Amino acid sequence: MTYKYNDATHFFGSQHDIISYTRVNNNYTECLINIQPEYYNQLSDVKTCEHICNDVMINIRKILTGRLSLDKGFIIHSCIIEFNGVGILFSAASGTGKSTHARLWQKVFPTTKIINGDNGFCRIIENTPIIFSTPWCGDSNQYTDKSIPIKAIVFLEQAYTNSIEQLNELDSFLYLSARCYLPFWDEELINKSLEVVKTLTTEVDCYLLKCLPDHDAVRIVYDEIFGL
């Protein structure tokens, strides 16, 4: 549950029966996170500690989602690779094969680096779309503290054959907005975030890749993005 009151935004949550309350000021620069006190008496329990850490990180991500919307940015669910000094984002629902496809790039092109296996901060800085790694990398456990310009965004779908198509701006917007963490609790902030999504889809080429987990899928993406 989220609401705005007294020049602040208030988040109430319950993860694994651990109740939390977070208060953040309206420009998302100061926050206070409270966890139900009785659970601190169980810190010797590993699962309880993990649940508390997860709850804190969930609240931090909400705060960063709000702050990024004020800084021409948003969080995108994607696996990010660095190839020849630019970033390529592979985005899809969890379990579709983002990390698998990224690792195939490393096999085909050994200089490829995985910047983050699951999430990135995207911002428009001096009219240039930049992707930043985040503390969240999903089950991949792959991340590095780095930022790079975005070359392309590739949306993955599993298929029995490999094919790729460049999306128009409307389809790019629909695909991208569905893969972003957006501040749905605040109409003004979500409009700011969606404006950045729109800007990004006019500045960066987006593609739909229907593929198998094989080297040919890497090759067709490479040829499409780099015009070979």
Backbone as CSV, one residue per row, in Angstrom:
resi,resn,N_x,N_y,N_z,CA_x,CA_y,CA_z,C_x,C_y,C_z
1,MET,0.838,-1.183,0.000,0.000,0.000,0.000,0.885,1.248,0.000
2,THR,0.516,2.224,-0.808,1.307,3.449,-0.927,0.387,4.660,-0.944
3,TYR,0.773,5.722,-0.247,0.009,6.958,-0.355,0.906,8.154,-0.058
4,LYS,0.461,9.339,-0.501,1.194,10.575,-0.285,0.464,11.397,0.771
5,TYR,1.243,11.910,1.717,0.665,12.702,2.808,1.773,13.534,3.443
6,ASN,1.491,14.803,3.735,2.430,15.671,4.454,3.792,15.766,3.755
7,ASP,3.777,16.066,2.487,5.011,16.263,1.719,5.916,15.038,1.736
8,ALA,5.327,13.857,1.771,6.122,12.618,1.753,5.295,11.510,1.106
9,THR,6.000,10.477,0.672,5.344,9.274,0.165,5.591,8.154,1.164
10,HIS,4.543,7.387,1.454,4.597,6.365,2.491,4.314,4.995,1.869
11,PHE,5.208,4.050,2.096,5.041,2.688,1.607,4.836,1.749,2.792
12,PHE,3.807,0.916,2.720,3.595,-0.137,3.710,3.700,-1.475,2.994
13,GLY,4.458,-2.402,3.556,4.639,-3.689,2.894,4.665,-4.839,3.860
14,SER,4.497,-6.047,3.307,4.572,-7.268,4.107,5.143,-8.362,3.234
15,GLN,6.400,-8.717,3.495,7.066,-9.785,2.771,7.410,-10.891,3.764
16,HIS,6.966,-12.112,3.491,7.235,-13.243,4.388,6.783,-12.927,5.820
17,ASP,5.642,-12.245,5.927,5.043,-11.874,7.216,5.865,-10.828,7.980
18,ILE,6.873,-10.250,7.344,7.640,-9.176,7.979,7.062,-7.842,7.506
19,ILE,6.554,-7.074,8.450,5.885,-5.820,8.104,6.900,-4.682,8.088
20,SER,6.812,-3.848,7.060,7.736,-2.716,6.955,6.976,-1.443,6.614
21,TYR,7.601,-0.330,6.985,7.056,0.989,6.647,8.214,1.866,6.189
22,THR,8.039,2.537,5.049,9.073,3.410,4.504,8.482,4.775,4.208
23,ARG,9.200,5.798,4.641,8.796,7.185,4.364,9.902,7.849,3.563
24,VAL,9.532,8.505,2.447,10.512,9.187,1.614,9.986,10.572,1.256
25,ASN,10.896,11.567,1.253,10.447,12.917,0.920,10.124,13.015,-0.571
26,ASN,9.497,14.121,-0.986,8.947,14.206,-2.332,9.981,14.289,-3.437
27,ASN,11.231,14.643,-3.118,12.250,14.606,-4.175,13.134,13.360,-4.077
28,TYR,12.726,12.421,-3.212,13.358,11.103,-3.122,14.860,11.189,-2.825
29,THR,15.211,12.084,-1.920,16.602,12.206,-1.491,16.815,11.780,-0.052
30,GLU,15.738,11.662,0.728,15.840,11.244,2.124,14.753,10.215,2.408
31,CYS,15.128,9.160,3.144,14.132,8.137,3.438,14.381,7.540,4.822
32,LEU,13.349,6.912,5.340,13.418,6.200,6.608,12.717,4.870,6.417
33,ILE,13.431,3.766,6.656,12.869,2.430,6.494,12.743,1.786,7.867
34,ASN,11.546,1.332,8.211,11.290,0.672,9.490,10.849,-0.773,9.250
35,ILE,11.475,-1.682,9.975,11.095,-3.097,9.919,10.471,-3.470,11.259
36,GLN,9.441,-4.296,11.233,8.755,-4.727,12.445,9.778,-5.160,13.512
37,PRO,9.858,-4.456,14.653,10.954,-4.633,15.625,11.142,-6.054,16.139
38,GLU,10.070,-6.806,16.315,10.202,-8.123,16.942,11.102,-9.065,16.148
39,TYR,11.273,-8.789,14.839,12.094,-9.682,14.023,13.580,-9.488,14.278
40,TYR,13.959,-8.372,14.868,15.366,-8.168,15.190,15.833,-9.122,16.298
41,ASN,14.892,-9.690,17.033,15.261,-10.666,18.054,15.561,-12.042,17.435
42,GLN,15.349,-12.158,16.113,15.559,-13.436,15.436,16.685,-13.346,14.404
43,LEU,17.589,-12.404,14.588,18.636,-12.205,13.591,19.606,-13.384,13.498
44,SER,19.570,-14.265,14.473,20.415,-15.460,14.383,19.847,-16.466,13.382
45,ASP,18.596,-16.264,13.008,17.956,-17.139,12.039,18.296,-16.657,10.631
46,VAL,18.945,-17.510,9.837,19.430,-17.104,8.513,18.292,-16.677,7.604
47,LYS,17.198,-17.441,7.603,16.084,-17.101,6.720,15.466,-15.756,7.089
48,THR,15.361,-15.493,8.391,14.816,-14.207,8.821,15.704,-13.064,8.336
49,CYS,17.014,-13.227,8.462,17.949,-12.198,7.986,17.786,-11.980,6.485
50,GLU,17.659,-13.075,5.732,17.488,-12.953,4.282,16.187,-12.229,3.953
51,HIS,15.133,-12.538,4.681,13.850,-11.906,4.418,13.904,-10.411,4.722
52,ILE,14.564,-10.045,5.817,14.701,-8.625,6.166,15.507,-7.906,5.089
53,CYS,16.622,-8.498,4.659,17.451,-7.880,3.604,16.658,-7.716,2.317
54,ASN,15.889,-8.739,1.955,15.086,-8.653,0.740,14.052,-7.538,0.836
55,ASP,13.428,-7.413,2.014,12.421,-6.376,2.204,13.047,-4.986,2.097
56,VAL,14.218,-4.806,2.681,14.911,-3.516,2.600,15.254,-3.198,1.149
57,MET,15.746,-4.194,0.405,16.110,-3.955,-0.984,14.897,-3.642,-1.845
58,ILE,13.764,-4.256,-1.571,12.535,-3.941,-2.295,12.157,-2.481,-2.090
59,ASN,12.272,-2.016,-0.844,11.944,-0.618,-0.547,12.953,0.333,-1.188
60,ILE,14.218,-0.042,-1.185,15.233,0.796,-1.831,14.960,0.905,-3.323
61,ARG,14.548,-0.199,-3.931,14.244,-0.138,-5.371,13.064,0.781,-5.646
62,LYS,12.063,0.781,-4.780,10.944,1.709,-4.953,11.430,3.158,-4.886
63,ILE,12.305,3.421,-3.906,12.833,4.785,-3.751,13.635,5.192,-4.984
64,LEU,14.478,4.288,-5.475,15.272,4.596,-6.661,14.393,4.754,-7.895
65,THR,13.305,3.998,-7.967,12.379,4.149,-9.086,11.797,5.558,-9.115
66,GLY,11.429,6.062,-7.931,10.921,7.429,-7.858,11.977,8.463,-8.184
67,ARG,13.184,8.273,-7.642,14.263,9.239,-7.875,14.662,9.277,-9.346
68,LEU,14.759,8.116,-9.974,15.154,8.061,-11.382,14.158,8.787,-12.266
69,SER,12.884,8.713,-11.931,11.882,9.403,-12.747,12.098,10.912,-12.746
70,LEU,12.721,11.435,-11.683,13.034,12.865,-11.605,14.342,13.199,-12.307
71,ASP,15.097,12.179,-12.671,16.406,12.370,-13.317,16.428,11.783,-14.725
72,LYS,15.288,11.816,-15.399,15.180,11.309,-16.772,15.650,9.858,-16.857
73,GLY,15.058,9.025,-15.995,15.488,7.638,-15.994,14.425,6.674,-15.519
74,PHE,14.772,5.397,-15.579,13.902,4.323,-15.088,14.743,3.060,-14.945
75,ILE,14.187,2.055,-14.275,14.849,0.751,-14.144,14.249,-0.193,-15.177
76,ILE,15.109,-0.871,-15.930,14.634,-1.818,-16.938,15.093,-3.229,-16.596
77,HIS,14.159,-4.169,-16.723,14.442,-5.581,-16.483,15.124,-6.131,-17.734
78,SER,16.426,-6.320,-17.662,17.162,-6.761,-18.849,18.535,-7.277,-18.452
79,CYS,19.091,-8.103,-19.324,20.482,-8.522,-19.213,21.295,-7.608,-20.127
80,ILE,22.354,-7.014,-19.587,23.108,-5.987,-20.304,24.495,-6.514,-20.640
81,ILE,24.843,-6.427,-21.922,26.194,-6.788,-22.306,26.911,-5.568,-22.867
82,GLU,28.235,-5.575,-22.748,29.068,-4.578,-23.401,29.772,-5.251,-24.574
83,PHE,29.588,-4.676,-25.755,30.211,-5.215,-26.954,30.798,-4.055,-27.764
84,ASN,32.101,-4.072,-27.951,32.802,-3.008,-28.697,32.501,-1.616,-28.126
85,GLY,32.421,-1.526,-26.795,32.274,-0.233,-26.136,30.866,0.304,-26.028
86,VAL,29.861,-0.459,-26.487,28.467,-0.015,-26.374,27.644,-1.090,-25.681
87,GLY,26.468,-0.698,-25.221,25.610,-1.618,-24.491,24.486,-2.167,-25.354
88,ILE,24.256,-3.462,-25.251,23.092,-4.103,-25.863,22.279,-4.724,-24.740
89,LEU,20.981,-4.418,-24.705,20.102,-4.893,-23.644,19.216,-6.004,-24.187
90,PHE,19.179,-7.136,-23.483,18.289,-8.232,-23.821,17.207,-8.291,-22.748
91,SER,15.969,-8.047,-23.163,14.885,-7.930,-22.197,13.795,-8.957,-22.492
92,ALA,13.269,-9.546,-21.428,12.216,-10.556,-21.566,11.692,-10.902,-20.182
93,ALA,10.614,-11.658,-20.154,10.097,-12.151,-18.881,11.124,-13.090,-18.250
94,SER,11.099,-13.190,-16.933,12.026,-14.070,-16.230,11.902,-15.500,-16.743
95,GLY,13.056,-16.146,-16.953,13.058,-17.523,-17.411,13.012,-17.701,-18.914
96,THR,12.991,-16.589,-19.658,12.905,-16.680,-21.118,14.253,-16.999,-21.742
97,GLY,15.351,-16.560,-21.109,16.664,-16.883,-21.641,17.576,-15.701,-21.878
98,LYS,17.362,-14.613,-21.133,18.209,-13.419,-21.298,19.679,-13.742,-21.009
99,SER,19.924,-14.321,-19.851,21.299,-14.620,-19.453,21.919,-15.688,-20.350
100,THR,21.117,-16.653,-20.759,21.613,-17.692,-21.664,22.080,-17.074,-22.978
101,HIS,21.282,-16.155,-23.520,21.660,-15.503,-24.771,22.929,-14.671,-24.584
102,ALA,23.032,-13.981,-23.454,24.235,-13.179,-23.190,25.480,-14.054,-23.115
103,ARG,25.363,-15.223,-22.477,26.512,-16.126,-22.382,26.891,-16.685,-23.758
104,LEU,25.902,-16.854,-24.637,26.204,-17.280,-26.011,27.019,-16.218,-26.737
105,TRP,26.730,-14.945,-26.458,27.540,-13.875,-27.046,28.991,-13.999,-26.596
106,GLN,29.190,-14.352,-25.325,30.561,-14.497,-24.840,31.287,-15.651,-25.529
107,LYS,30.539,-16.687,-25.912,31.166,-17.802,-26.614,31.494,-17.444,-28.057
108,VAL,30.581,-16.728,-28.718,30.803,-16.351,-30.114,31.800,-15.205,-30.219
109,PHE,31.669,-14.233,-29.292,32.555,-13.064,-29.278,33.182,-12.970,-27.879
110,PRO,34.345,-13.559,-27.658,34.931,-13.675,-26.312,35.193,-12.345,-25.607
111,THR,35.241,-11.223,-26.350,35.472,-9.932,-25.687,34.203,-9.368,-25.052
112,THR,33.063,-10.012,-25.268,31.796,-9.553,-24.686,31.849,-9.620,-23.163
113,LYS,31.354,-8.570,-22.513,31.280,-8.537,-21.053,29.823,-8.402,-20.620
114,ILE,29.445,-9.133,-19.585,28.100,-8.981,-19.017,28.164,-7.929,-17.920
115,ILE,27.448,-6.824,-18.142,27.436,-5.711,-17.179,26.485,-6.005,-16.023
116,ASN,25.332,-6.581,-16.352,24.378,-6.988,-15.310,23.465,-8.051,-15.893
117,GLY,23.181,-9.079,-15.104,22.390,-10.189,-15.601,20.895,-10.019,-15.522
118,ASP,20.389,-8.910,-14.918,18.942,-8.845,-14.712,18.335,-7.444,-14.732
119,ASN,19.073,-6.415,-14.316,18.476,-5.077,-14.218,19.486,-3.993,-14.536
120,GLY,18.975,-2.868,-15.023,19.834,-1.727,-15.278,19.099,-0.416,-15.041
121,PHE,19.858,0.606,-14.662,19.322,1.970,-14.576,19.554,2.637,-15.927
122,CYS,18.493,3.066,-16.579,18.633,3.781,-17.843,18.377,5.261,-17.602
123,ARG,19.273,6.117,-18.098,19.083,7.559,-17.992,19.453,8.239,-19.307
124,ILE,18.800,9.370,-19.575,19.160,10.208,-20.711,20.045,11.326,-20.173
125,ILE,21.313,11.330,-20.538,22.274,12.313,-20.037,22.869,13.055,-21.227
126,GLU,22.642,14.374,-21.267,23.108,15.196,-22.379,22.680,14.582,-23.710
127,ASN,21.404,14.196,-23.772,20.755,13.647,-24.970,21.296,12.272,-25.382
128,THR,22.043,11.628,-24.504,22.585,10.298,-24.805,21.987,9.267,-23.842
129,PRO,21.362,8.206,-24.355,20.849,7.143,-23.481,22.006,6.325,-22.897
130,ILE,22.061,6.260,-21.571,23.124,5.544,-20.860,22.497,4.457,-19.993
131,ILE,23.134,3.285,-19.952,22.684,2.221,-19.059,23.716,2.023,-17.958
132,PHE,23.232,1.915,-16.712,24.071,1.705,-15.535,23.745,0.340,-14.944
133,SER,24.747,-0.329,-14.415,24.486,-1.561,-13.685,23.805,-1.226,-12.353
134,THR,23.173,-2.226,-11.736,22.449,-2.041,-10.480,22.889,-3.090,-9.463
135,PRO,22.453,-2.943,-8.208,22.765,-3.986,-7.200,21.960,-5.264,-7.406
136,TRP,20.980,-5.264,-8.332,20.119,-6.424,-8.531,20.525,-7.144,-9.810
137,CYS,20.880,-8.402,-9.693,21.301,-9.148,-10.888,20.589,-10.484,-11.002
138,GLY,19.517,-10.681,-10.222,18.747,-11.907,-10.312,19.561,-13.135,-9.930
139,ASP,19.209,-14.253,-10.548,19.908,-15.510,-10.258,21.238,-15.616,-10.996
140,SER,21.500,-14.681,-11.909,22.726,-14.768,-12.700,23.975,-14.503,-11.864
141,ASN,23.831,-13.680,-10.820,24.962,-13.293,-9.973,26.070,-12.631,-10.790
142,GLN,25.675,-11.938,-11.873,26.641,-11.269,-12.742,26.349,-9.773,-12.792
143,TYR,27.300,-8.990,-12.320,27.159,-7.543,-12.396,28.525,-6.910,-12.210
144,THR,28.638,-5.682,-12.700,29.849,-4.905,-12.503,29.462,-3.445,-12.413
145,ASP,30.261,-2.657,-11.734,29.968,-1.242,-11.532,30.431,-0.466,-12.764
146,LYS,29.505,-0.313,-13.739,29.902,0.321,-14.988,28.687,0.953,-15.661
147,SER,28.921,1.965,-16.491,27.877,2.569,-17.312,28.400,2.725,-18.735
148,ILE,27.514,2.535,-19.716,27.889,2.610,-21.122,26.714,3.137,-21.938
149,PRO,26.993,3.736,-23.113,25.903,4.171,-24.003,25.136,2.955,-24.536
150,ILE,23.847,3.157,-24.774,23.003,2.069,-25.278,23.017,2.071,-26.805
151,LYS,23.361,0.930,-27.379,23.343,0.763,-28.826,22.001,0.233,-29.313
152,ALA,21.451,-0.752,-28.595,20.206,-1.385,-29.038,19.546,-2.105,-27.876
153,ILE,18.224,-2.321,-28.017,17.452,-3.116,-27.060,16.798,-4.251,-27.833
154,VAL,17.003,-5.469,-27.348,16.474,-6.654,-28.019,15.508,-7.363,-27.072
155,PHE,14.259,-7.521,-27.507,13.258,-8.225,-26.717,13.214,-9.680,-27.186
156,LEU,13.349,-10.590,-26.241,13.468,-12.014,-26.566,12.143,-12.756,-26.426
157,GLU,11.920,-13.663,-27.367,10.836,-14.636,-27.259,11.378,-15.987,-27.696
158,GLN,11.010,-17.047,-26.995,11.435,-18.379,-27.388,10.663,-18.829,-28.627
159,ALA,11.362,-19.532,-29.518,10.738,-20.005,-30.758,11.472,-21.241,-31.252
160,TYR,10.925,-21.871,-32.313,11.550,-23.064,-32.887,12.515,-22.717,-34.014
161,THR,12.473,-21.458,-34.475,13.414,-20.971,-35.483,13.886,-19.584,-35.074
162,ASN,14.996,-19.146,-35.630,15.550,-17.832,-35.310,15.092,-16.784,-36.318
163,SER,14.584,-15.663,-35.803,14.214,-14.551,-36.671,14.290,-13.259,-35.865
164,ILE,14.521,-12.159,-36.549,14.608,-10.864,-35.871,13.966,-9.800,-36.740
165,GLU,13.301,-8.856,-36.115,12.717,-7.725,-36.834,12.899,-6.460,-36.007
166,GLN,13.121,-5.345,-36.700,13.200,-4.061,-36.007,11.794,-3.555,-35.744
167,LEU,11.551,-3.086,-34.534,10.232,-2.610,-34.139,10.063,-1.141,-34.485
168,ASN,8.823,-0.758,-34.802,8.545,0.667,-34.978,8.464,1.346,-33.614
169,GLU,8.337,2.663,-33.596,8.400,3.392,-32.322,7.261,3.014,-31.384
170,LEU,6.060,2.802,-31.909,4.928,2.446,-31.048,5.136,1.079,-30.410
171,ASP,5.493,0.088,-31.222,5.724,-1.256,-30.657,6.911,-1.251,-29.702
172,SER,7.945,-0.464,-30.029,9.097,-0.354,-29.127,8.659,0.204,-27.781
173,PHE,7.812,1.227,-27.805,7.311,1.832,-26.563,6.515,0.806,-25.758
174,LEU,5.649,0.049,-26.407,4.816,-0.925,-25.700,5.663,-2.028,-25.078
175,TYR,6.619,-2.551,-25.839,7.489,-3.598,-25.314,8.338,-3.076,-24.149
176,LEU,8.914,-1.885,-24.331,9.830,-1.362,-23.316,9.102,-0.992,-22.038
177,SER,7.960,-0.324,-22.153,7.226,0.088,-20.946,6.766,-1.121,-20.131
178,ALA,6.554,-2.260,-20.817,6.144,-3.476,-20.102,7.294,-4.117,-19.343
179,ARG,8.531,-3.725,-19.645,9.707,-4.316,-19.008,10.383,-3.362,-18.026
180,CYS,9.705,-2.272,-17.684,10.284,-1.273,-16.773,9.612,-1.325,-15.408
181,TYR,10.369,-0.942,-14.374,9.794,-0.698,-13.059,9.375,0.769,-13.026
182,LEU,8.078,1.010,-12.915,7.547,2.370,-12.997,6.873,2.758,-11.679
183,PRO,6.915,4.044,-11.308,6.312,4.506,-10.046,4.800,4.671,-10.170
184,PHE,4.086,3.540,-10.186,2.651,3.561,-10.431,1.864,4.291,-9.339
185,TRP,2.488,4.537,-8.208,1.795,5.194,-7.102,1.699,6.714,-7.288
186,ASP,2.355,7.267,-8.295,2.403,8.722,-8.453,2.208,9.082,-9.924
187,GLU,1.085,9.723,-10.241,0.751,10.027,-11.634,1.800,10.919,-12.291
188,GLU,2.276,11.919,-11.584,3.271,12.825,-12.155,4.579,12.079,-12.463
189,LEU,5.019,11.242,-11.531,6.266,10.520,-11.725,6.168,9.491,-12.844
190,ILE,5.043,8.804,-12.922,4.917,7.796,-13.977,4.879,8.457,-15.344
191,ASN,4.264,9.646,-15.445,4.271,10.373,-16.715,5.690,10.786,-17.103
192,LYS,6.481,11.189,-16.108,7.882,11.539,-16.385,8.652,10.310,-16.889
193,SER,8.434,9.179,-16.232,9.125,7.953,-16.640,8.739,7.546,-18.057
194,LEU,7.449,7.629,-18.373,6.991,7.217,-19.697,7.507,8.164,-20.777
195,GLU,7.720,9.423,-20.433,8.318,10.352,-21.390,9.749,9.923,-21.725
196,VAL,10.471,9.440,-20.710,11.835,8.960,-20.945,11.807,7.689,-21.792
197,VAL,10.854,6.796,-21.507,10.704,5.586,-22.321,10.452,5.975,-23.777
198,LYS,9.584,6.948,-23.992,9.283,7.408,-25.352,10.529,7.982,-26.016
199,THR,11.270,8.791,-25.285,12.496,9.378,-25.832,13.487,8.290,-26.216
200,LEU,13.615,7.304,-25.338,14.575,6.229,-25.595,14.219,5.463,-26.864
201,THR,12.934,5.218,-27.085,12.537,4.441,-28.258,12.672,5.238,-29.549
202,THR,12.845,6.553,-29.459,13.127,7.345,-30.662,14.622,7.468,-30.918
203,GLU,15.429,7.232,-29.874,16.879,7.397,-29.989,17.618,6.072,-30.181
204,VAL,16.990,4.971,-29.752,17.662,3.666,-29.762,16.824,2.678,-30.574
205,ASP,17.472,1.913,-31.425,16.771,0.882,-32.195,16.380,-0.278,-31.291
206,CYS,15.128,-0.721,-31.443,14.618,-1.848,-30.660,14.231,-2.982,-31.604
207,TYR,14.444,-4.208,-31.152,14.221,-5.376,-32.001,13.445,-6.443,-31.239
208,LEU,12.723,-7.267,-32.002,12.086,-8.457,-31.446,12.818,-9.664,-32.003
209,LEU,13.419,-10.441,-31.107,14.153,-11.643,-31.483,13.370,-12.867,-31.040
210,LYS,12.961,-13.673,-32.001,12.371,-14.974,-31.710,13.458,-16.009,-31.987
211,CYS,13.792,-16.801,-30.967,15.030,-17.557,-31.138,15.096,-18.863,-30.368
212,LEU,16.069,-19.647,-30.797,16.552,-20.808,-30.074,17.799,-20.396,-29.289
213,PRO,18.186,-21.151,-28.281,19.416,-20.829,-27.533,20.650,-21.372,-28.245
214,ASP,20.980,-20.779,-29.418,22.119,-21.284,-30.176,22.932,-20.135,-30.774
215,HIS,24.060,-20.481,-31.375,24.972,-19.475,-31.905,24.380,-18.705,-33.083
216,ASP,23.505,-19.337,-33.851,22.885,-18.649,-34.980,22.056,-17.459,-34.518
217,ALA,21.429,-17.578,-33.338,20.645,-16.459,-32.808,21.540,-15.263,-32.532
218,VAL,22.745,-15.525,-32.043,23.708,-14.444,-31.814,24.093,-13.788,-33.132
219,ARG,24.348,-14.591,-34.138,24.797,-14.078,-35.432,23.754,-13.181,-36.092
220,ILE,22.480,-13.574,-36.039,21.476,-12.751,-36.707,21.264,-11.431,-35.976
221,VAL,21.417,-11.433,-34.648,21.323,-10.174,-33.904,22.505,-9.270,-34.262
222,TYR,23.690,-9.846,-34.268,24.887,-9.077,-34.622,24.744,-8.466,-36.012
223,ASP,24.322,-9.262,-36.994,24.190,-8.768,-38.365,23.147,-7.666,-38.463
224,GLU,22.043,-7.822,-37.724,20.961,-6.827,-37.783,21.384,-5.513,-37.141
225,ILE,21.998,-5.587,-35.968,22.356,-4.360,-35.243,23.499,-3.611,-35.919
226,PHE,24.465,-4.344,-36.378,25.660,-3.699,-36.923,25.659,-3.650,-38.447
227,GLY,24.518,-3.981,-39.048,24.323,-3.752,-40.467,25.170,-4.568,-41.391
228,LEU,25.435,-5.827,-41.043,26.269,-6.683,-41.884,25.413,-7.664,-42.677
